[in-house]
Amino acid sequence: MSKHVTHWIGGRAHEGAAGRRGDIHDPASGRVSGTVDLAGAGEVDAAVAAAREAFPGWRDTPLSRRVQILFRFRELLARDQDRLAELISAEHGKVFSDARGEVARGLEVVDFACGIPHLLKGGYSENVSTGVDSYSILQPLGVVAGITPFNFPAMVPMWMFPIAIACGNTFVLKPSEKDPSAAVLLAGLWAEAGLPAGVFNVVHGDKEAVDAVLEHPGVAAVSFVGSTPIARYVYRTAAGHGKRVQALGGAKNHMVVLPDADLDLAADSAVSAGFGSAGERCMAISAVAVVDSVADGLVERIRDRVSRLRVGPGDDDRSDMGPLVTREHRDKVASYLESGVREGATLAIDGRVHPVPDGDPGGFWLGPSLLDRVGPEMACYRDEIFGPVLSVLRVRDYDEAVELVNANPYGNGTAIFTNDGGAARRFQNEVQVGMVGINVPIPVPVAYYSFGGWKQSLFGDSHAHGTEGVHFYTRTKAVTARWTDPGRRPSGGVDLGFPTNG
């Protein structure tokens, strides 16, 4: 064990007092690579206290100064993006190029947040009544918290804290304890950029820390990304304690392939979106609904591409796909191959036998897998597997495909592959999903559009980043003002009637 990861509270490293620690694993070897402090209520309270103390000064910091710090943070993040990607790859297992792409998408949100002066403009109406003006202002909430998942230890936090901090809030981040180092590096970059102590804090931990955040009276709002059962729990618990909540849940993302689609493009996209990051993405394609007349051709093309994928350590430039994050998760994902066959699916590609030529035998390996002729009643379709398992469902036509997508309880992302513009336009109108791709397999919006799903993929009213992120991290205050000329006293005297404008 070569490292120990601590909390970051009040602008500096903070050793945990709870007496609990967790192991950090190298997924490519299965070995323990370090430890991380696990927070209890005491550490969470210390982080919230530091954030509350810092809030008045940060709220009143001029926008121009906030933006200077944001730009400096952006420069430092760009400088250290390879270092950050290396940490992500080492603790999560994804290949370096994928980790670097994650950092780049996070940087886009920082870029967006640098434009906060324009985004915080209110409205102004002169003379709404005689000598009376009305205007609205956007103000920060106070201390806000983010609870983020293991699969994107840099990007998902950066969906939250750049906008929250730019809006004048102070922030407490509870990242995944499985890959905690990225959050601490980001905290150090904020300090180097000149962010005042206490504006950004990091507490590591498990459910005990999460519950302390959700229940803390000093936290005004909570943002969360994770599985649907936990998102539902976060929403109910935090809202029950009077907080504003934005809880993004799980997914079962469908890719619809119509007979006129470019099957080579569709196969490339299915493999890329299904097996990138070992399928551990909330926007991964996990179900392909293909019209039966072209299904055999698509499956054969996918099989050909998978046979050429190299599975190996994330720090090996030759690797296309790395290991899964933990041994327990790897075993759970692999169990769906067995249950799928047992329930009637065909195991077209068995990732358990995919070669890993340079992999440590102790690593959490599972190669790309394909279950064909899957039915909607099967567990491999119903559940969010969150691993490199692609399910092919054969449908009669467009209508059956859309019916399948809309009947699913999740509504995060979807894609359609077709050369028919009319079908694509109809699909984007009819499908009940929050993010739609047309011949684009992973329709993650750019930073100035919002990210979020429908149905059981989102609990709360606001999506992440974009203008909806600004809306989530601010509240509107409406002001009605009268300034009288010293030489002209308003007439009328006392009037107990309800005020009208005129």
C-alpha positions in Angstrom: 0.0 0.0 0.0 1.6 3.2 -1.2 -1.0 5.9 -0.4 -3.5 7.1 2.1 -6.3 9.5 1.0 -7.7 11.9 3.6 -10.6 14.5 3.6 -10.2 18.1 2.5 -11.8 20.5 4.8 -11.3 24.2 5.2 -8.7 24.5 2.6 -6.4 21.7 3.7 -6.0 18.0 4.2 -8.0 16.8 7.2 -7.2 13.5 8.9 -10.3 11.5 9.7 -11.3 11.2 13.4 -14.0 8.5 12.9 -11.4 5.8 13.0 -12.7 4.0 9.9 -10.8 3.4 6.8 -11.5 1.6 3.5 -9.3 -0.1 1.0 -8.5 1.3 -2.5 -7.9 -1.4 -5.1 -6.0 -1.5 -8.4 -8.7 -3.2 -10.5 -6.1 -4.4 -13.0 -4.3 -6.5 -10.4 -6.9 -6.9 -7.7 -4.4 -5.8 -5.1 -4.9 -3.1 -2.4 -3.1 0.1 -3.5 -4.0 2.3 -0.6 -6.5 3.3 2.0 -9.1 6.1 2.4 -10.5 7.7 5.5 -14.3 7.1 5.9 -16.2 10.0 7.4 -18.8 9.9 10.1 -21.1 12.6 11.2 -18.3 14.5 12.8 -16.3 14.9 9.6 -19.4 15.9 7.7 -20.3 18.4 10.3 -16.8 19.9 10.2 -17.0 20.2 6.4 -20.4 21.9 6.5 -19.2 24.2 9.3 -16.2 25.3 7.1 -18.5 25.8 4.2 -21.0 27.8 6.2 -18.2 30.0 7.6 -16.9 30.7 4.1 -20.3 31.3 2.5 -20.9 35.0 3.4 -17.6 36.1 2.1 -17.8 34.0 -1.1 -21.4 35.1 -1.8 -20.3 38.8 -1.6 -17.2 38.3 -3.7 -17.6 40.3 -6.9 -18.5 38.3 -10.0 -15.4 39.5 -11.7 -13.2 38.1 -8.9 -15.1 34.8 -8.9 -14.6 34.5 -12.7 -10.8 35.2 -12.3 -10.6 32.2 -9.9 -12.6 30.0 -12.2 -10.4 30.9 -15.2 -7.3 30.1 -13.1 -8.8 26.8 -12.0 -9.5 26.0 -15.6 -5.9 26.7 -16.6 -4.6 24.5 -13.7 -7.0 21.7 -14.6 -5.9 21.8 -18.3 -2.3 21.7 -17.1 -2.8 18.6 -14.9 -5.4 16.7 -16.9 -3.0 13.9 -17.6 -2.1 13.6 -14.0 -5.8 13.5 -13.1 -6.5 10.9 -15.8 -3.7 8.7 -14.5 -5.3 8.7 -11.0 -8.7 7.8 -12.5 -7.3 5.0 -14.6 -5.4 3.5 -11.6 -8.3 3.5 -9.2 -11.3 3.0 -11.6 -9.6 0.8 -14.2 -10.7 2.6 -17.4 -8.1 3.0 -20.0 -6.1 6.3 -20.0 -7.6 7.7 -23.2 -11.1 7.2 -21.7 -10.1 8.8 -18.4 -8.6 11.8 -20.3 -11.9 12.1 -22.3 -13.7 12.2 -19.0 -11.6 15.1 -17.8 -12.1 17.0 -21.1 -15.8 16.8 -20.7 -15.6 18.1 -17.2 -13.5 21.0 -18.5 -16.3 21.9 -20.7 -18.5 22.6 -17.7 -15.8 24.7 -16.2 -15.7 26.7 -19.4 -19.5 27.2 -19.2 -19.2 28.3 -15.6 -16.7 30.9 -16.6 -19.5 32.7 -18.3 -21.5 33.1 -15.0 -21.9 36.9 -15.1 -24.1 36.6 -18.1 -26.0 33.7 -16.7 -26.8 35.4 -13.4 -28.4 38.4 -15.0 -31.8 39.1 -13.6 -34.7 41.1 -15.1 -35.7 44.7 -14.7 -39.0 46.5 -15.4 -39.3 50.2 -15.0 -42.6 51.9 -13.9 -44.7 48.8 -13.2 -46.8 51.3 -11.3 -46.4 55.0 -10.8 -42.9 55.6 -9.7 -42.4 51.9 -8.9 -39.8 49.6 -10.5 -39.6 45.8 -10.3 -36.6 43.6 -10.8 -35.4 40.0 -10.1 -32.1 38.9 -8.8 -30.5 35.4 -8.6 -28.9 34.5 -5.3 -27.0 31.5 -4.1 -28.5 28.9 -1.8 -25.7 28.6 0.7 -23.9 25.3 1.4 -24.7 22.7 -1.3 -23.5 19.1 -1.5 -22.7 16.6 -4.2 -22.7 12.8 -3.9 -21.0 11.2 -6.9 -20.4 7.7 -8.3 -17.3 5.7 -8.9 -17.6 5.5 -12.7 -16.8 9.2 -13.4 -14.8 10.4 -10.4 -13.9 13.7 -12.1 -16.5 14.5 -14.7 -19.7 14.0 -12.6 -18.4 16.2 -9.7 -17.5 18.8 -12.4 -21.1 18.7 -13.6 -21.9 20.2 -10.2 -19.3 22.2 -8.3 -18.1 24.6 -11.0 -21.6 26.0 -11.5 -22.5 25.8 -7.8 -19.3 27.7 -6.8 -19.6 30.2 -9.7 -23.2 31.0 -8.5 -21.8 32.0 -5.1 -22.5 28.8 -3.1 -20.0 26.8 -1.0 -19.6 23.1 -1.7 -19.2 19.8 0.1 -18.3 16.8 -2.2 -18.8 13.2 -1.1 -17.1 11.2 -3.9 -17.1 7.4 -4.2 -14.7 5.8 -1.8 -13.7 3.4 -4.5 -11.7 6.0 -6.4 -11.3 9.0 -4.1 -8.0 10.5 -5.2 -9.3 12.6 -8.1 -11.5 14.6 -5.8 -8.5 15.5 -3.6 -6.5 16.6 -6.6 -9.3 18.8 -7.7 -9.5 20.4 -4.2 -5.7 21.1 -4.4 -6.2 22.8 -7.8 -8.9 25.0 -6.4 -6.7 26.1 -3.5 -3.9 26.8 -6.0 -6.3 28.9 -8.1 -7.0 31.1 -5.1 -10.4 29.8 -4.0 -10.9 30.9 -0.3 -10.6 28.1 2.3 -13.9 26.4 3.0 -15.6 27.1 -0.3 -14.8 23.6 -1.6 -14.5 20.6 0.7 -14.2 16.9 0.3 -15.4 14.1 2.7 -14.9 10.5 1.8 -17.2 7.8 3.1 -19.9 5.2 2.7 -23.6 5.3 3.7 -22.8 6.8 7.1 -21.3 9.8 5.4 -24.1 10.0 2.8 -26.8 10.0 5.5 -25.0 12.7 7.5 -25.0 14.9 4.4 -28.7 14.2 3.6 -29.8 15.0 7.1 -27.5 17.9 8.0 -29.5 21.1 8.7 -26.7 23.2 7.3 -26.9 21.8 3.8 -29.4 23.6 1.5 -29.3 21.4 -1.6 -28.0 18.0 -2.7 -27.0 16.8 -6.1 -26.6 13.0 -6.7 -25.7 10.7 -9.5 -26.0 6.9 -9.1 -28.4 3.9 -9.3 -32.1 4.4 -9.2 -32.7 2.7 -5.8 -30.2 5.0 -4.2 -31.4 8.1 -6.1 -34.9 7.4 -4.9 -33.5 7.1 -1.3 -31.5 10.3 -1.6 -34.5 12.2 -3.0 -36.8 11.1 -0.3 -34.4 11.5 2.6 -33.0 14.9 1.6 -36.3 16.3 0.6 -37.8 15.1 3.8 -35.2 17.2 5.6 -36.2 20.3 3.6 -33.5 20.3 1.0 -33.6 21.0 -2.7 -32.7 17.8 -4.5 -31.4 16.8 -7.9 -31.0 13.0 -8.0 -30.0 11.4 -11.3 -30.7 7.6 -11.3 -29.9 4.6 -13.4 -30.5 3.7 -17.0 -31.3 1.1 -19.6 -30.3 2.8 -22.7 -31.7 1.5 -26.0 -30.2 1.8 -29.5 -32.9 1.3 -32.2 -31.6 0.1 -35.5 -34.0 0.3 -38.5 -33.5 -1.7 -41.7 -32.2 1.3 -43.7 -29.5 2.1 -41.2 -25.8 1.9 -42.1 -25.1 -1.4 -40.3 -21.3 -0.8 -40.2 -21.9 2.5 -38.4 -24.4 0.9 -36.2 -22.1 -1.9 -35.3 -19.2 0.5 -34.6 -21.5 2.5 -32.4 -23.0 -0.4 -30.5 -19.5 -1.7 -29.6 -18.1 1.7 -28.7 -21.1 2.7 -26.6 -21.7 -0.7 -25.1 -18.2 -1.6 -24.1 -16.4 1.7 -23.5 -15.3 2.0 -19.9 -16.3 -1.7 -19.5 -19.9 -0.7 -19.8 -19.7 1.2 -16.5 -21.4 4.3 -17.8 -24.9 5.6 -17.1 -25.1 6.5 -20.8 -23.8 3.1 -22.1 -25.9 1.4 -24.7 -27.0 -1.8 -23.0 -30.0 -2.9 -25.2 -30.1 -3.0 -29.0 -33.6 -3.1 -30.5 -33.0 -4.1 -34.1 -35.5 -4.9 -36.8 -35.4 -8.6 -37.3 -34.6 -8.4 -41.1 -31.2 -6.9 -40.4 -30.5 -8.5 -37.0 -28.2 -11.3 -38.1 -26.1 -8.9 -40.1 -25.7 -6.5 -37.2 -24.9 -9.3 -34.7 -22.2 -10.7 -37.1 -20.6 -7.2 -37.5 -20.6 -6.8 -33.7 -19.0 -10.2 -33.2 -16.3 -9.3 -35.7 -15.4 -6.0 -34.0 -15.4 -7.5 -30.5 -13.0 -10.2 -31.6 -10.4 -7.5 -32.3 -10.8 -5.6 -29.0 -7.9 -5.8 -26.7 -8.7 -6.1 -23.0 -5.9 -5.1 -20.6 -4.6 -2.7 -17.9 -5.8 0.9 -18.2 -2.2 2.2 -18.3 -1.3 0.1 -21.3 -1.8 2.2 -24.5 -2.7 -1.0 -26.4 -5.8 -1.7 -24.2 -9.2 -0.8 -25.6 -11.0 -1.8 -22.5 -9.9 -2.2 -18.9 -11.2 -4.2 -15.9 -14.3 -3.7 -13.9 -14.1 -1.7 -10.7 -14.4 -4.5 -8.1 -14.3 -8.2 -8.0 -17.8 -8.3 -6.5 -19.2 -6.2 -9.4 -17.3 -8.3 -11.9 -19.0 -11.5 -10.6 -22.4 -9.9 -10.5 -22.1 -8.7 -14.1 -20.9 -12.2 -15.2 -23.9 -13.8 -13.5 -26.2 -12.2 -16.1 -24.6 -14.3 -18.8 -25.7 -17.4 -17.0 -29.2 -16.1 -16.2 -29.7 -14.9 -19.7 -29.0 -18.3 -21.2 -31.1 -19.9 -18.5 -34.1 -17.7 -19.4 -33.8 -18.4 -23.2 -31.3 -15.9 -24.6 -28.4 -17.0 -26.9 -24.9 -16.2 -25.6 -23.4 -14.9 -28.9 -20.2 -13.6 -27.3 -18.9 -14.9 -24.0 -16.6 -12.3 -22.3 -15.5 -14.7 -19.7 -13.2 -16.4 -22.2 -12.0 -13.2 -23.9 -8.2 -13.2 -23.8 -6.4 -10.7 -21.5 -2.9 -11.2 -22.8 -1.2 -8.7 -20.4 -3.6 -8.9 -17.5 -2.8 -9.9 -14.0 -4.7 -13.1 -13.0 -6.0 -11.3 -10.0 -7.6 -8.4 -12.0 -11.3 -7.9 -12.2 -11.5 -8.9 -15.9 -14.6 -9.6 -18.0 -14.5 -9.2 -21.7 -17.2 -7.8 -24.0 -20.3 -10.0 -24.0 -23.3 -10.2 -26.2 -26.7 -11.9 -25.4 -28.9 -12.3 -28.5 -32.6 -13.0 -28.8 -33.2 -11.4 -25.4 -36.8 -10.9 -24.3 -38.1 -8.0 -22.2 -39.1 -10.4 -19.4 -35.5 -11.5 -18.8 -33.4 -10.2 -15.9 -30.6 -9.3 -18.2 -32.9 -6.8 -19.8 -34.9 -5.6 -16.8 -31.8 -4.8 -14.6 -29.2 -2.2 -15.1 -26.2 -4.5 -15.4 -23.6 -1.7 -15.6 -21.0 -3.8 -17.3 -19.8 -5.0 -20.7 -22.9 -6.9 -21.6 -25.0 -6.0 -24.6 -28.5 -7.4 -25.1 -30.0 -7.7 -28.6 -33.8 -7.6 -28.8 -35.3 -8.4 -32.2 -38.4 -6.4 -33.1 -40.8 -6.5 -36.1 -40.6 -2.8 -36.9 -40.2 0.8 -35.8 -43.5 0.8 -33.8 -42.5 -2.2 -31.7 -39.1 -0.7 -31.0 -40.5 2.5 -29.7 -43.1 0.7 -27.7 -40.3 -1.3 -26.1 -38.3 1.8 -25.2 -41.3 3.6 -23.8 -42.4 0.7 -21.7 -39.1 0.6 -19.9 -39.1 2.2 -16.5 -35.8 4.0 -17.2 -35.6 7.1 -19.5 -32.0 8.3 -19.5 -30.6 8.1 -23.0 -31.5 6.5 -26.3 -30.4 6.5 -29.9 -31.8 5.6 -33.3 -29.8 4.6 -36.4 -31.5 5.2 -39.7 -31.1 7.1 -42.9 -34.8 8.1 -42.9 -35.2 11.7 -41.6 -38.9 11.3 -41.2 -38.4 8.3 -38.9 -35.7 10.1 -36.9 -37.9 13.1 -36.4 -40.8 11.0 -35.4 -38.6 9.1 -33.0 -37.3 12.2 -31.2 -40.9 13.4 -30.8 -42.4 10.1 -29.6 -39.7 8.5 -27.4 -40.1 9.1 -23.7 -36.4 9.6 -22.9 -34.5 12.7 -21.7 -31.6 12.5 -24.1 -31.8 11.3 -27.7 -29.2 10.6 -30.3 -29.8 10.3 -34.0 -27.0 8.2 -35.5 -25.1 9.2 -32.3 -24.8 6.4 -29.8 -24.0 8.3 -26.6 -26.0 11.6 -26.7 -24.3 13.3 -23.7 -25.2 17.0 -24.2 -22.5 19.6 -24.4 -22.1 21.7 -21.2 -24.5 24.5 -22.2 -27.4 22.0 -22.6 -28.7 20.1 -19.6 -28.0 16.4 -18.8 -30.8 14.3 -17.3 -33.3 11.6 -17.9 -37.0 11.0 -17.5 -39.1 8.5 -15.6 -37.0 6.6 -13.0 -33.8 8.0 -14.2 -34.4 11.4 -12.5 -35.9 12.3 -9.1 -36.4 16.1 -8.8 -37.1 18.9 -11.2 -33.7 20.0 -12.5 -31.2 18.3 -14.8 -27.5 18.7 -14.4 -25.3 21.5 -15.8 -26.4 24.0 -18.5 -28.9 26.7 -17.5 -30.8 24.1 -15.5 -27.7 23.8 -13.3 -27.7 27.5 -12.7 -31.4 27.4 -11.9 -30.8 24.5 -9.4 -28.0 26.4 -7.5 -29.8 29.7 -7.3 -33.1 31.1 -6.1 -34.9 34.1 -7.4 -35.7 37.1 -5.4 -38.2 39.7 -6.7 -37.8 43.3 -5.6 -40.4 46.0 -5.9 -38.9 49.5 -5.3 -40.1 53.1 -5.1 -37.6 55.9 -4.8 -39.3 59.3 -4.4 -38.1 62.7 -5.4 -37.3 64.6 -2.2 -39.5 67.4 -3.5 -42.4 65.2 -4.4 -44.1 63.3 -1.7 -46.4 60.6 -3.1 -50.1 61.3 -2.5 -52.8 59.0 -1.3 -52.3 58.5 2.4 -53.3 55.3 4.1 -55.1 52.7 2.0 -56.0 49.3 3.4 -57.1 47.9 0.1 -55.1 45.4 -1.8 -52.5 47.2 -3.9 -53.1 47.5 -7.6 -50.8 48.8 -10.3 -51.6 52.1 -12.1 
